[in-house]
């Protein structure tokens, strides 16, 4: 399925992202006390997502620069 990228498509994708982010934060907004165990688990999951979502710099075909940064 090919989806044409238009302003409306980008707007809808951003709206869905914003709504799901707010929905994910809702339990934290309505709870009065959060156990230290769950804060630690949440921090560990967030760190894992950040670490594994960053792609390594491309070294294929002799490229030695990261996407937007200085030479690696």
N, C-alpha and C positions, 0 to 999 in steps of 0.2 A: 504494500500500500504506500503510495507516494502522497505526501501531504505538502501542499504548496505553502511556503512560509510567507505569510502576510502579517500585517500589523494586528489584525484580529486574532490570528493564530497565536502570536507571541503574547498578546494581552490575555487570552484565555489560559495559556500555559502558566503565565505569571500569577494569574488569579487563583488557579488551582494550587500552585505552590504556596501562595500566601495563606490560603484557607487551610490547607493541611498542616502548615507550620503552626498556625493558631490552634488548630484542633489538637495537635500533639502537646502544646503547652497548657491546654485547659486543665488537665489533672493537677498540675503544679499551682495553678491559680486558685483552685477551689479547695485544696487540701490545707489544713492548718498546721500540721507537723509532718515533716518528712524524716524518716529514719536515716541515720548516717550511712547505713548499709546501702540503701537505694541511691543516695547521692554518689557514693563511691562507684557503684555499678554504672550509673548514668555517665559519670565522668570517664570511666574506662571505655565504655562503648563509644562515646564521642571522640575520644583520643584515637581509638582504633579506626573509626571512620575517616578521621582526618589523615592518619598515617597512610592508610591503604588507598585513599582516593587520589592522592597526588601521584601523577605518572612520573616515572624517572626520566631524566633527560635522554633524548634520542641519541644513540651512538651508531645507528645504522647509516650506512653510506658516508661515513666520515664526519657526520654532524657532531660537533662538540659544544653546541650552545643549547641552553635550555630554551623553552618556548619564548620567553620575553626577557630573560635575564642575561647576565654577562657570560662569557665563556666558562665552561665547567672545568 
